[in-house]
Amino acid sequence: MATIFGIGTSALLSYQRVLTTVGHNVANANTEGYSRQRVNLATRTPDLTPAGWMGNGVDAVSVQRFYDDFIATQMRGAQTAASEMETILEHAARLDNLLADPMVGLDPAIQRFFDAFQDVSDNPASTSARQVLLVEGESLADRFAYINRQYDQLRQDIYQEIKNAVTEINTLSDNLAEVNKAIVIAKAEGRGEPNDLLDQREMLLNDLSKFISVQTFMQDDGAMNVIIGQGQPLVVGFENAELTVEPNPVNPTSPNIELSIDDGASSIVVTNQISGGELGGLVRFREEYLDEGQSLLGKVAIGMVEMINDQHVQGIDLLNHFGGNFFQPISVSGAPNFYNTGTGDVSVTFSPSDLGDLTSSDYQLVRDDPLGPNTYTLTRLLDGTTTLINPASIPVIDGFQMTITPGAAVGDSFLIPPTRDAAGEVSMLITDVNRIAAAGALRGGAATDANGNPVNIGDASISGIATSSATGLSSATAMTLTFSADADGLGNPGFTIASTPAVVPSYVLYDPATESGGKTFPDGTVPGHFDPIGGLSFQIKGIPTAGDQFVVEFNAGGRTDNTNALALAGLQNELLMNGGTATFQDVYSELISDVGAKTHQAELNYMAQEGLLSSHTERLQEISGVNLDEEAANLARFQQAYQASAQIIQVANTLFESLLNSVGR
């Protein structure tokens, strides 16, 4: 039965709880992740009296937490994307500054190197010009090595940051499992929602979303399951799986991220399934910036080393020797899979004629057929293109040549990164200024008689003497061309050839009546007849007379000859890369542009996601945040209600005392 004392007591207790909650709100106004709370009051069931239904007072039935799960999920998604973009932007900006910096970038070093070749061509006998060329060559090799080391250092930094992120994720997932347990126990006691524990769990989820993209699912008992990647459970009820960073048996430079399953009895690789957050950003940066960028850098290095070496060996140095390799030739070894059981191996070399086909992709070679001729399969990892390989006859593929050492077992595999580390392999071989082959291997002109007079009285000249290969050339190489009206024995005019080594056929056709404007040999009419002396080419123009002679011979003592130096300097502007569409510097510019564009895009994406995160955070704060002005007003209002409730009890006490006094008389 309702009493005024009971009504006052219920009001006093209820408003005490209300004031406690308001005070809790005020105390946590600046606590990160706190959601404001409100006590919900409900009228007690009234009693039926002869006078009608009489009120029974009030109860504090629940403490409501102001929270919007939909907005919170959107905020976590924006947080994940913003953290990923911020991570990529931070590291991409570092890489962009490295590549574009004129003090440490590669482009100025390439320019100075070719300028030094040009200076040698201007004064081929100059010792100082040759010395500068050697210095610039060393500088170029050092610059390649320096930038490659920076890539390697970035890779090490990324590896350490991945390990740190994984440690943080494991700590957060463990805490989530513990909070799940506390929430389930609290709910099982039947005393309403454990709001502060729910806030704690949301804070852990928010922190987790900074590292990795998450999805959440509620269980009936109040526990929350957390899913990462493509459906991999990180937290289920009171249990959490752990992420680990493990060696990659296929690619030692890119460790795997693995998720424990079956209570840690085994694990699965989830590297390619990781998305979002700092961890996703680190994985993306490693694959899209480091791997691809370092491969492009190596592509430039291989192109320059191979093409300069190929041209340098065509010339003659100051000691009358053919030029050797200017740089140490680059070769690459395949990385065997950790689980290989055979003893086979694979290595890669490059040919100047195929450099235009080089890609920036890595490749995987697998021994997959124990019997047939095509016992290996090569897969280009960039797009999955496969090629069957017969080790007895291995073709040039994408600009590189493989050498496969027998001994691989079926199932053995090798990672082949043809260009990845090539920049770190660039080193000079030429250290002596006398060994710079600035002169052309051959020289030509009018033949002379014993008295030194030209055996050439006609109006003709020979020029443009060059050779595409030093094969077959020696200091004894010589060729005498004598004009005849019947060079081929069939009545056709041309030059008969007497040479060491001999060439077959021993003539070239040249008709002064129609070709005096100039004819370049070989002209394709007699294929292959210059091959024995190194791919010789030259041009004859004018009107010779019968018996006129030209001599092409080894260029001994050609100190002032700059033919090969000019050819070497000219390599700077030749379209030798990317299928004959780009120069060396074009490929490096492609790398700079790619990194710059990606960095700018990452910055734009980060700004967009940061704005979206701010918007969602503000929306959630409007719902969950504590407004001190509002709480102050509530404090005053509920204080008055509490005081009024106390007054009710005081009145009830006065009435009770009056009743006792009346009965006592």
C-alpha positions as CSV (number, residue, x, y, z in Angstrom):
1,M,0.0,0.0,0.0
2,A,1.3,3.4,-1.0
3,T,2.6,5.6,1.8
4,I,4.0,9.1,1.7
5,F,7.1,7.8,3.4
6,G,7.6,5.1,0.7
7,I,7.0,7.6,-2.1
8,G,9.6,10.0,-0.6
9,T,12.1,7.2,-0.1
10,S,11.7,5.9,-3.7
11,A,12.2,9.5,-5.0
12,L,15.2,10.1,-2.8
13,L,16.9,6.9,-3.9
14,S,16.1,7.4,-7.5
15,Y,17.3,11.0,-7.7
16,Q,20.4,10.0,-5.8
17,R,21.1,7.5,-8.6
18,V,20.3,10.3,-11.2
19,L,22.7,12.7,-9.5
20,T,25.4,10.0,-9.3
21,T,25.1,9.4,-13.0
22,V,25.1,13.2,-13.8
23,G,28.3,13.4,-11.6
24,H,29.8,10.4,-13.5
25,N,29.1,12.3,-16.8
26,V,30.7,15.4,-15.6
27,A,33.7,13.5,-14.2
28,N,34.3,11.8,-17.6
29,A,33.5,14.8,-19.8
30,N,37.1,14.7,-21.1
31,T,37.6,10.9,-21.0
32,E,38.3,9.6,-24.5
33,G,35.7,7.1,-25.6
34,Y,33.2,7.8,-22.8
35,S,29.5,7.8,-23.8
36,R,27.2,9.9,-21.6
37,Q,24.7,8.1,-19.6
38,R,21.2,8.8,-18.4
39,V,19.1,7.2,-15.6
40,N,15.6,6.2,-16.9
41,L,12.9,6.7,-14.3
42,A,9.6,4.9,-14.3
43,T,6.5,5.2,-12.2
44,R,5.9,2.4,-9.7
45,T,2.7,0.3,-10.1
46,P,-0.1,2.2,-8.3
47,D,-2.3,0.7,-5.6
48,L,-6.1,0.5,-5.9
49,T,-7.8,2.3,-2.9
50,P,-11.4,3.1,-2.2
51,A,-10.5,6.6,-3.3
52,G,-9.1,5.2,-6.6
53,W,-5.6,4.4,-7.9
54,M,-2.9,5.9,-5.6
55,G,0.6,6.4,-6.8
56,N,3.5,4.4,-5.3
57,G,6.5,6.6,-6.2
58,V,9.3,6.2,-8.7
59,D,12.0,3.7,-9.6
60,A,15.4,4.1,-11.4
61,V,14.8,1.3,-13.9
62,S,17.9,1.5,-16.1
63,V,21.0,3.5,-16.9
64,Q,21.0,4.3,-20.6
65,R,24.1,4.7,-22.7
66,F,23.9,7.2,-25.5
67,Y,25.6,5.5,-28.5
68,D,24.9,4.9,-32.2
69,D,26.4,1.7,-33.4
70,F,25.9,2.6,-37.1
71,I,27.8,5.9,-36.9
72,A,30.5,4.2,-34.8
73,T,31.0,1.5,-37.5
74,Q,31.3,4.3,-40.1
75,M,33.8,6.1,-37.9
76,R,35.9,2.9,-37.5
77,G,35.9,2.4,-41.3
78,A,37.1,6.0,-41.8
79,Q,39.7,5.6,-39.1
80,T,41.0,2.4,-40.8
81,A,41.2,4.2,-44.2
82,A,42.8,7.3,-42.8
83,S,45.5,5.3,-40.9
84,E,46.3,3.4,-44.0
85,M,46.7,6.5,-46.2
86,E,48.6,8.3,-43.4
87,T,51.1,5.4,-43.2
88,I,51.5,5.2,-47.0
89,L,51.9,9.0,-47.3
90,E,54.5,9.2,-44.5
91,H,56.8,6.6,-46.2
92,A,56.0,7.7,-49.8
93,A,57.0,11.2,-49.0
94,R,60.3,9.9,-47.7
95,L,60.9,8.0,-50.9
96,D,59.7,10.9,-53.1
97,N,62.2,13.2,-51.4
98,L,65.0,10.7,-51.9
99,L,64.4,10.2,-55.6
100,A,63.7,13.8,-56.6
101,D,66.4,15.4,-54.5
102,P,69.0,16.8,-57.0
103,M,71.7,16.4,-54.4
104,V,71.2,12.6,-54.0
105,G,69.0,11.6,-56.9
106,L,70.2,9.6,-59.9
107,D,69.3,11.9,-62.7
108,P,72.1,14.5,-62.1
109,A,74.6,11.6,-61.8
110,I,73.5,10.2,-65.1
111,Q,73.8,13.6,-66.8
112,R,77.3,14.2,-65.4
113,F,78.4,10.8,-66.5
114,F,77.4,11.3,-70.1
115,D,78.7,14.8,-70.0
116,A,82.1,13.3,-69.1
117,F,81.9,11.0,-72.1
118,Q,81.1,14.0,-74.3
119,D,84.2,15.8,-72.9
120,V,86.3,12.8,-73.7
121,S,84.9,12.8,-77.2
122,D,85.9,16.5,-77.5
123,N,89.4,15.8,-76.5
124,P,90.1,12.0,-76.6
125,A,93.8,12.2,-75.8
126,S,93.2,14.4,-72.6
127,T,94.2,12.6,-69.5
128,S,92.2,15.0,-67.3
129,A,89.0,14.4,-69.3
130,R,89.5,10.7,-69.0
131,Q,90.1,11.0,-65.2
132,V,86.9,13.0,-64.8
133,L,85.1,10.3,-66.7
134,L,86.4,7.6,-64.2
135,V,85.4,9.8,-61.3
136,E,81.9,10.3,-62.7
137,G,81.6,6.6,-63.4
138,E,82.4,5.8,-59.8
139,S,80.0,8.5,-58.7
140,L,77.2,7.0,-60.8
141,A,77.9,3.5,-59.4
142,D,77.9,5.0,-55.8
143,R,74.6,6.8,-56.5
144,F,73.0,3.6,-57.7
145,A,74.3,1.8,-54.6
146,Y,73.2,4.6,-52.3
147,I,69.6,4.7,-53.6
148,N,69.4,0.9,-53.5
149,R,70.6,0.9,-49.9
150,Q,67.9,3.5,-49.0
151,Y,65.3,1.1,-50.5
152,D,66.8,-1.7,-48.5
153,Q,66.7,0.4,-45.4
154,L,63.1,1.3,-46.0
155,R,62.3,-2.4,-46.4
156,Q,64.0,-3.1,-43.0
157,D,62.0,-0.2,-41.4
158,I,58.8,-1.5,-42.9
159,Y,59.6,-5.0,-41.6
160,Q,60.1,-3.6,-38.1
161,E,57.0,-1.5,-38.2
162,I,54.9,-4.5,-39.4
163,K,56.2,-6.5,-36.4
164,N,55.3,-3.6,-34.1
165,A,51.8,-3.3,-35.6
166,V,51.3,-7.0,-35.2
167,T,52.3,-6.8,-31.5
168,E,49.8,-4.0,-30.9
169,I,47.1,-5.9,-32.7
170,N,47.7,-9.0,-30.5
171,T,47.6,-6.9,-27.4
172,L,44.4,-5.3,-28.4
173,S,42.7,-8.6,-29.4
174,D,43.7,-10.1,-26.1
175,N,42.2,-7.2,-24.2
176,L,39.1,-7.4,-26.3
177,A,38.7,-11.1,-25.3
178,E,39.1,-10.1,-21.6
179,V,36.5,-7.3,-21.9
180,N,34.1,-9.6,-23.7
181,K,34.4,-12.0,-20.7
182,A,33.7,-9.2,-18.2
183,I,30.7,-8.0,-20.2
184,V,29.2,-11.4,-20.5
185,I,29.6,-12.0,-16.7
186,A,28.1,-8.6,-15.9
187,K,25.1,-9.1,-18.2
188,A,24.6,-12.6,-16.7
189,E,24.1,-11.0,-13.3
190,G,21.0,-9.4,-14.7
191,R,21.8,-5.8,-13.5
192,G,21.5,-4.1,-16.8
193,E,24.0,-3.0,-19.4
194,P,27.7,-2.6,-18.2
195,N,28.0,0.7,-19.9
196,D,31.5,1.6,-18.9
197,L,32.7,-1.9,-20.1
198,L,30.9,-1.3,-23.4
199,D,32.8,2.0,-23.7
200,Q,36.0,0.2,-23.0
201,R,35.3,-2.4,-25.7
202,E,34.5,0.4,-28.2
203,M,37.8,2.1,-27.4
204,L,39.7,-1.1,-28.0
205,L,37.9,-1.6,-31.3
206,N,38.7,2.0,-32.3
207,D,42.3,1.5,-31.5
208,L,42.3,-1.8,-33.4
209,S,40.8,-0.2,-36.5
210,K,43.8,2.1,-36.6
211,F,46.0,-0.9,-37.3
212,I,43.7,-3.1,-39.5
213,S,40.2,-3.2,-41.0
214,V,37.8,-5.1,-38.8
215,Q,34.2,-6.4,-38.9
216,T,32.2,-7.1,-35.8
217,F,29.3,-9.5,-35.0
218,M,27.4,-9.7,-31.7
219,Q,26.8,-13.0,-29.9
220,D,23.6,-13.6,-27.9
221,D,25.4,-13.5,-24.6
222,G,26.8,-10.0,-25.3
223,A,30.3,-11.0,-26.5
224,M,31.5,-9.4,-29.7
225,N,33.4,-11.4,-32.4
226,V,36.0,-9.5,-34.5
227,I,36.8,-10.6,-38.0
228,I,39.8,-9.4,-40.1
229,G,40.9,-9.9,-43.7
230,Q,38.6,-12.1,-45.7
231,G,36.7,-13.7,-42.9
232,Q,39.5,-14.7,-40.6
233,P,38.4,-14.6,-36.9
234,L,40.6,-12.6,-34.6
235,V,38.4,-12.6,-31.5
236,V,35.6,-15.1,-30.9
237,G,34.0,-14.7,-27.5
238,F,36.6,-15.1,-24.8
239,E,39.3,-16.3,-27.2
240,N,41.6,-14.5,-29.5
241,A,43.9,-15.6,-32.3
242,E,47.4,-14.1,-32.7
243,L,49.1,-12.7,-35.7
244,T,52.8,-13.5,-36.3
245,V,55.5,-12.3,-38.7
246,E,57.2,-15.3,-40.2
247,P,59.9,-15.9,-42.9
248,N,58.5,-16.2,-46.4
249,P,59.8,-19.4,-47.9
250,V,59.2,-18.0,-51.4
251,N,60.4,-14.5,-51.1
252,P,62.9,-13.8,-48.2
253,T,62.7,-10.0,-48.6
254,S,58.9,-10.0,-47.9
255,P,58.1,-11.8,-44.6
256,N,54.6,-13.3,-44.3
257,I,51.9,-12.2,-41.8
258,E,50.3,-15.4,-40.4
259,L,47.2,-16.0,-38.3
260,S,47.2,-18.8,-35.7
261,I,44.3,-21.3,-35.9
262,D,43.3,-24.4,-33.9
263,D,44.5,-22.8,-30.7
264,G,47.9,-22.0,-32.1
265,A,48.5,-25.5,-33.4
266,S,48.8,-24.2,-37.0
267,S,48.6,-20.9,-38.9
268,I,47.5,-19.5,-42.3
269,V,49.2,-16.8,-44.4
270,V,47.0,-13.7,-44.5
271,T,49.5,-11.2,-45.9
272,N,47.5,-10.7,-49.1
273,Q,44.2,-10.5,-47.2
274,I,45.3,-7.7,-44.9
275,S,43.6,-4.4,-45.7
276,G,43.3,-1.0,-44.1
277,G,44.9,0.5,-41.1
278,E,48.6,0.9,-40.4
279,L,49.3,-2.7,-41.1
280,G,47.5,-2.7,-44.5
281,G,49.3,0.5,-45.4
282,L,52.7,-1.0,-44.6
283,V,51.9,-4.1,-46.7
284,R,50.7,-1.9,-49.6
285,F,53.7,0.4,-49.4
286,R,56.0,-2.6,-49.5
287,E,54.4,-4.1,-52.6
288,E,53.3,-1.0,-54.6
289,Y,56.2,1.3,-53.8
290,L,59.3,-0.6,-52.6
291,D,59.1,-3.7,-54.8
292,E,58.1,-2.0,-58.0
293,G,60.3,1.1,-57.5
294,Q,63.4,-0.8,-56.7
295,S,62.8,-3.0,-59.7
296,L,62.5,0.1,-61.9
297,L,65.8,1.4,-60.4
298,G,67.5,-1.9,-61.2
299,K,66.1,-1.8,-64.7
300,V,67.9,1.5,-65.3
301,A,71.1,0.1,-63.8
302,I,71.0,-3.0,-66.0
303,G,70.3,-1.0,-69.1
304,M,73.2,1.4,-68.5
305,V,75.7,-1.3,-67.6
306,E,74.9,-3.6,-70.5
307,M,74.6,-0.9,-73.2
308,I,77.8,1.0,-72.1
309,N,79.8,-2.3,-71.8
310,D,78.5,-3.4,-75.2
311,Q,79.6,-0.2,-76.9
312,H,82.8,0.2,-74.9
313,V,84.2,-3.2,-76.1
314,Q,83.8,-2.0,-79.7
315,G,86.5,0.7,-79.2
316,I,90.3,0.9,-78.9
317,D,92.1,2.3,-75.8
318,L,95.3,4.2,-75.7
319,L,97.3,1.0,-75.3
320,N,95.9,-0.3,-78.7
321,H,93.7,-2.9,-76.9
322,F,90.1,-3.5,-77.5
323,G,88.0,-1.9,-74.7
324,G,87.0,-4.2,-71.9
325,N,83.8,-4.0,-69.8
326,F,83.4,-0.5,-68.4
327,F,81.2,-1.7,-65.5
328,Q,81.1,-5.1,-63.8
329,P,78.4,-7.1,-65.7
330,I,75.3,-7.7,-63.7
331,S,74.0,-11.2,-62.9
332,V,71.2,-12.3,-60.6
333,S,70.7,-15.5,-58.7
334,G,67.3,-17.0,-58.1
335,A,66.2,-17.4,-54.5
336,P,65.4,-21.1,-53.8
337,N,62.2,-21.9,-51.9
338,F,63.0,-22.7,-48.2
339,Y,61.3,-26.1,-48.7
340,N,63.2,-27.2,-51.8
341,T,64.5,-30.7,-51.6
342,G,66.7,-30.7,-54.7
343,T,70.1,-29.2,-55.4
344,G,69.3,-27.3,-58.5
345,D,69.8,-23.5,-58.9
346,V,69.1,-20.8,-61.4
347,S,70.8,-17.6,-62.4
348,V,70.0,-14.8,-64.8
349,T,72.2,-12.8,-67.2
350,F,71.3,-10.0,-69.7
351,S,72.0,-9.2,-73.3
352,P,72.1,-5.7,-74.7
353,S,69.9,-6.6,-77.7
354,D,67.1,-7.7,-75.4
355,L,67.1,-4.9,-72.8
356,G,64.1,-3.2,-74.3
357,D,61.9,-6.2,-73.2
358,L,62.9,-5.9,-69.5
359,T,59.9,-5.6,-67.1
360,S,59.8,-4.6,-63.4
361,S,58.1,-7.9,-62.5
362,D,59.4,-10.7,-60.4
363,Y,59.2,-14.3,-61.7
364,Q,58.7,-17.8,-60.2
365,L,60.3,-20.8,-61.7
366,V,58.8,-24.2,-60.7
367,R,60.1,-27.7,-61.5
368,D,56.7,-29.3,-62.2
369,D,57.4,-32.1,-64.8
370,P,59.8,-35.0,-64.0
371,L,59.9,-36.5,-67.5
372,G,58.9,-34.2,-70.4
373,P,61.3,-31.7,-72.1
374,N,59.4,-28.8,-70.7
375,T,60.2,-29.6,-67.1
376,Y,59.8,-26.1,-65.7
377,T,57.2,-23.4,-65.7
378,L,58.1,-19.7,-65.4
379,T,55.4,-17.4,-64.1
380,R,55.5,-13.6,-64.4
381,L,54.1,-12.6,-61.1
382,L,52.9,-9.2,-62.3
383,D,50.2,-10.7,-64.5
384,G,50.4,-14.4,-64.1
385,T,51.7,-15.1,-67.7
386,T,53.3,-18.5,-67.8
387,T,56.0,-20.0,-70.1
388,L,57.0,-23.6,-70.4
389,I,60.8,-24.0,-70.1
390,N,63.0,-26.7,-71.6
391,P,66.3,-26.5,-69.7
392,A,68.1,-27.8,-72.8
393,S,67.1,-24.8,-74.8
394,I,66.1,-21.8,-72.7
395,P,64.8,-18.8,-74.7
396,V,65.4,-15.2,-73.8
397,I,62.3,-14.1,-71.9
398,D,61.4,-10.5,-71.1
399,G,65.0,-9.4,-71.7
400,F,66.8,-11.9,-69.5
401,Q,68.5,-15.3,-70.1
402,M,68.2,-18.0,-67.4
403,T,70.8,-20.7,-66.7
404,I,69.3,-23.6,-64.8
405,T,71.7,-25.9,-62.9
406,P,70.4,-29.5,-62.9
407,G,69.4,-31.1,-59.6
408,A,66.0,-29.5,-58.8
409,A,63.3,-32.0,-57.5
410,V,59.8,-32.0,-58.7
411,G,57.9,-29.2,-56.8
412,D,61.1,-27.1,-56.2
413,S,60.7,-23.4,-57.0
414,F,62.8,-20.3,-57.3
415,L,62.0,-16.6,-57.0
416,I,63.7,-14.7,-59.8
417,P,63.7,-10.9,-59.3
418,P,65.7,-9.9,-62.4
419,T,66.0,-6.2,-61.7
420,R,65.2,-5.9,-58.0
421,D,68.7,-5.7,-56.6
422,A,70.6,-4.8,-59.8
423,A,71.2,-1.2,-58.7
424,G,73.3,-2.4,-55.8
425,E,75.5,-4.5,-58.1
426,V,76.8,-1.6,-60.2
427,S,80.6,-1.2,-59.9
428,M,83.4,0.1,-62.1
429,L,85.9,-2.2,-63.8
430,I,87.9,0.4,-65.6
431,T,90.4,2.2,-63.3
432,D,93.1,3.2,-65.7
433,V,92.6,6.3,-67.9
434,N,94.6,4.5,-70.6
435,R,92.0,1.7,-70.8
436,I,89.1,4.0,-71.8
437,A,88.3,2.9,-75.4
438,A,87.4,6.3,-76.9
439,A,88.7,5.4,-80.4
440,G,86.9,3.4,-83.0
441,A,88.2,-0.1,-83.6
442,L,88.7,0.6,-87.3
443,R,89.7,3.5,-89.5
444,G,89.4,4.0,-93.2
445,G,90.6,6.2,-96.0
446,A,92.3,6.2,-99.4
447,A,95.0,3.6,-99.8
448,T,98.6,4.8,-100.4
449,D,101.5,3.5,-102.4
450,A,105.0,2.8,-101.2
451,N,105.7,6.5,-101.5
452,G,102.7,7.5,-99.4
453,N,100.7,8.8,-102.3
454,P,97.0,8.0,-102.4
455,V,96.0,5.2,-104.7
456,N,92.8,7.2,-105.4
457,I,92.5,9.7,-108.1
458,G,88.7,9.6,-108.5
459,D,86.0,11.7,-106.8
460,A,85.1,9.2,-104.1
461,S,85.3,8.8,-100.3
462,I,84.7,6.3,-97.5
463,S,83.1,7.3,-94.2
464,G,80.9,6.1,-91.3
465,I,83.1,3.2,-90.5
466,A,81.7,1.3,-87.5
467,T,81.4,-2.3,-86.2
468,S,78.6,-3.7,-84.0
469,S,80.8,-6.3,-82.4
470,A,84.4,-6.9,-81.6
471,T,84.1,-10.5,-82.5
472,G,86.6,-11.4,-85.2
473,L,88.5,-8.1,-84.9
474,S,92.2,-8.1,-84.1
475,S,95.2,-5.9,-84.6
476,A,95.7,-7.7,-87.9
477,T,92.3,-6.8,-89.2
478,A,92.5,-5.0,-92.6
479,M,90.5,-4.7,-95.7
480,T,91.4,-3.2,-99.1
481,L,88.6,-2.3,-101.5
482,T,89.6,-1.8,-105.2
483,F,87.1,-0.3,-107.7
484,S,86.5,-2.3,-110.8
485,A,84.0,-2.1,-113.7
486,D,83.5,-5.8,-113.3
487,A,83.6,-6.6,-109.6
488,D,81.5,-9.7,-109.6
489,G,82.7,-11.2,-112.8
490,L,79.2,-10.6,-114.3
491,G,79.9,-7.1,-115.7
492,N,78.7,-5.2,-112.6
493,P,80.8,-2.3,-111.2
494,G,81.8,-2.3,-107.6
495,F,84.7,-2.9,-105.2
496,T,86.7,-6.1,-104.9
497,I,87.7,-7.0,-101.3
498,A,91.0,-8.3,-100.1
499,S,90.8,-8.7,-96.3
500,T,92.2,-10.3,-93.2
501,P,90.2,-12.3,-92.2
502,A,88.7,-13.1,-95.6
503,V,85.1,-12.4,-96.5
504,V,82.8,-14.2,-98.8
505,P,81.8,-13.1,-101.4
506,S,84.9,-10.9,-101.9
507,Y,83.2,-7.9,-103.5
508,V,80.5,-5.2,-103.0
509,L,78.5,-3.7,-105.9
510,Y,78.6,0.0,-106.4
511,D,77.4,1.9,-109.5
512,P,78.8,5.4,-109.7
513,A,76.2,6.3,-112.4
514,T,73.3,5.8,-109.9
515,E,74.8,5.6,-106.4
516,S,77.3,8.4,-106.3
517,G,75.2,10.2,-103.7
518,G,76.2,7.6,-101.2
519,K,75.6,3.9,-100.5
520,T,75.8,2.3,-97.1
521,F,77.2,-1.2,-96.7
522,P,76.0,-3.8,-96.0
523,D,73.0,-3.0,-98.1
524,G,71.2,-6.3,-97.6
525,T,71.9,-7.6,-101.2
526,V,74.6,-10.0,-100.0
527,P,73.6,-10.9,-96.4
528,G,76.3,-11.8,-93.9
529,H,79.4,-11.0,-95.9
530,F,80.7,-8.6,-93.3
531,D,80.1,-10.8,-90.3
532,P,83.6,-12.3,-90.2
533,I,85.1,-9.0,-89.3
534,G,82.7,-7.9,-86.6
535,G,79.5,-6.5,-88.3
536,L,81.4,-3.9,-90.2
537,S,79.4,-1.0,-91.9
538,F,80.6,2.0,-93.9
539,Q,79.5,4.4,-96.6
540,I,81.0,5.2,-100.0
541,K,80.0,8.2,-102.1
542,G,81.3,9.9,-105.2
543,I,82.6,8.6,-108.5
544,P,85.7,6.3,-108.3
545,T,87.8,5.3,-111.3
546,A,89.1,1.9,-112.0
547,G,91.9,0.9,-109.6
548,D,90.9,3.4,-106.9
549,Q,91.5,1.9,-103.5
550,F,90.2,2.4,-100.0
551,V,91.6,0.8,-96.9
552,V,89.8,-0.2,-93.7
553,E,92.2,-1.3,-90.9
554,F,92.7,-1.7,-87.2
555,N,92.9,1.7,-85.6
556,A,96.3,1.4,-83.9
557,G,97.6,4.6,-82.4
558,G,94.3,6.4,-82.7
559,R,94.8,8.6,-79.7
560,T,92.8,11.5,-81.2
561,D,90.0,9.3,-82.6
562,N,86.7,9.9,-80.8
563,T,84.5,7.6,-82.7
564,N,83.6,5.3,-79.8
565,A,83.5,8.1,-77.3
566,L,80.8,9.8,-79.4
567,A,78.9,6.5,-79.7
568,L,79.1,6.1,-75.9
569,A,77.9,9.7,-75.2
570,G,75.1,9.2,-77.7
571,L,73.7,6.3,-75.7
572,Q,72.2,8.9,-73.4
573,N,69.6,9.9,-75.9
574,E,69.0,6.6,-77.6
575,L,65.6,4.8,-77.1
576,L,67.0,1.6,-75.8
577,M,64.5,0.8,-73.0
578,N,60.8,-0.2,-72.7
579,G,60.7,-1.7,-76.1
580,G,62.6,1.0,-77.8
581,T,60.5,3.9,-76.5
582,A,62.5,5.3,-73.7
583,T,66.0,6.4,-72.7
584,F,67.7,5.5,-69.4
585,Q,66.6,8.8,-67.9
586,D,63.1,8.3,-69.2
587,V,62.8,5.1,-67.2
588,Y,64.2,6.9,-64.1
589,S,61.8,9.8,-64.7
590,E,59.0,7.2,-64.9
591,L,60.0,6.0,-61.4
592,I,60.1,9.6,-60.0
593,S,56.8,10.4,-61.7
594,D,55.2,7.2,-60.4
595,V,56.2,7.8,-56.8
596,G,55.3,11.5,-57.0
597,A,51.9,10.7,-58.4
598,K,51.2,8.0,-55.9
599,T,52.4,10.3,-53.1
600,H,50.1,13.0,-54.2
601,Q,47.2,10.6,-54.5
602,A,47.9,9.2,-51.0
603,E,47.9,12.8,-49.7
604,L,44.5,13.5,-51.3
605,N,43.1,10.2,-50.1
606,Y,44.4,10.9,-46.6
607,M,42.9,14.4,-46.5
608,A,39.5,13.0,-47.7
609,Q,39.5,10.2,-45.2
610,E,40.6,12.5,-42.4
611,G,37.7,14.8,-43.2
612,L,35.3,11.9,-43.3
613,L,36.7,10.6,-39.9
614,S,36.3,14.1,-38.4
615,S,32.7,14.3,-39.7
616,H,31.8,10.8,-38.2
617,T,33.5,11.6,-35.0
618,E,31.6,14.9,-34.6
619,R,28.3,13.1,-35.3
620,L,29.0,10.4,-32.7
621,Q,30.2,13.1,-30.3
622,E,26.9,14.9,-30.7
623,I,25.2,11.7,-29.5
624,S,27.7,10.3,-27.0
625,G,29.6,13.3,-25.9
626,V,29.1,15.1,-22.5
627,N,27.8,18.7,-22.7
628,L,28.9,20.3,-19.5
629,D,26.3,23.1,-19.8
630,E,23.5,20.5,-20.1
631,E,24.9,18.5,-17.3
632,A,25.1,21.6,-15.1
633,A,21.5,22.3,-15.8
634,N,20.6,18.7,-15.0
635,L,22.6,18.8,-11.8
636,A,20.7,21.9,-10.6
637,R,17.3,20.4,-11.7
638,F,17.9,17.0,-10.1
639,Q,19.4,18.5,-7.0
640,Q,16.1,20.4,-6.5
641,A,14.2,17.2,-7.1
642,Y,16.4,15.4,-4.5
643,Q,15.9,18.1,-2.0
644,A,12.2,18.0,-2.6
645,S,12.2,14.2,-2.1
646,A,14.0,14.8,1.2
647,Q,11.3,17.3,2.1
648,I,8.7,14.7,1.4
649,I,10.4,12.3,3.9
650,Q,10.6,15.1,6.4
651,V,6.9,15.9,6.1
652,A,6.1,12.2,6.4
653,N,8.2,12.1,9.6
654,T,6.4,15.1,11.0
655,L,3.1,13.5,10.3
656,F,4.2,10.3,11.8
657,E,5.4,12.1,15.0
658,S,2.0,14.0,15.2
659,L,0.2,10.7,14.9
660,L,2.3,9.1,17.7
661,N,1.8,12.1,19.9
662,S,-2.0,12.0,19.3
663,V,-2.2,8.3,20.1
664,G,0.1,8.8,23.2
665,R,-2.4,11.1,24.8
